[in-house]
């Protein structure tokens, strides 16, 4: 996968260990993004129009806006 190629609205695009950019609930208005590595996928449905909800290794929770890297370089 090439960087910035896949968005975060489709669950199949995101796996544990992927590097992603998320927007946390309290940053939704500003759109501030937080980058990190996916620890766990929290959304069960195959897609979500605001982005798949994940927890990062840092403990932060938010919806994926962009898949940065699949973790394999």
N, C-alpha and C positions, 0 to 999 in steps of 0.2 A: 504494500500500500504506500502511496506517495503522501507526504505530509499535506494536511489541509484538504484532502480529497473527499473525505466523508463527513457529513454532518452528524449530529448527535440525536436525531429524531427516530432512528431505526435501531432497535435493540441488537440486531444481528451485527451491526457495525462496531459494537463495543464489547470488549472482553476484559476480564481482570488482567491487570498488568499493562494495559494500554495507557499512554499519556494523553490526557484530554484537557480541554478548557471548559470549566463549568461556571454557571452563574448561581450564586447562593441566593436564598430567598430574600435576605435583607439587602441584596445588591440588584434586585430585579429592575428597579426604577433607573438606576444609574447604568446598568448593563456591565458593571465591572466584572471582569473575568478572573478566575483563579485557575492556575495550571497545576496539575498533579497527576498521580498515577492511580488508576482505579483499583480499589480494594474489593468492592462488592457492588453489584448491580441491584438497585432497589425497586425499579419499575419492573413489573411482571409482564405487562402487555408487550406485543411485538413492536409497537411504535407509540410515540406520544408527540403531539404537535409542539409542545414547549421544550422537548428534549427528554431523554431518558435520565431518570434520577439515579445518582451513584454516590457512594461514599469513597473518598480518596484515602490513601494511606495516612495522610495527615489528620484524618478524622472529619474533615469538612464534607458537607453534604450539599449537593446542588444538581442542577440539570445540565447535561452535556450540550454545549453549543458547537463544539468542534473537536474532532479526533485529530490530535497533533501527530501521534506516532503509535504504531502497533507494538512497540517495545522491542522489535527485532531490527537491529541495525545492520 
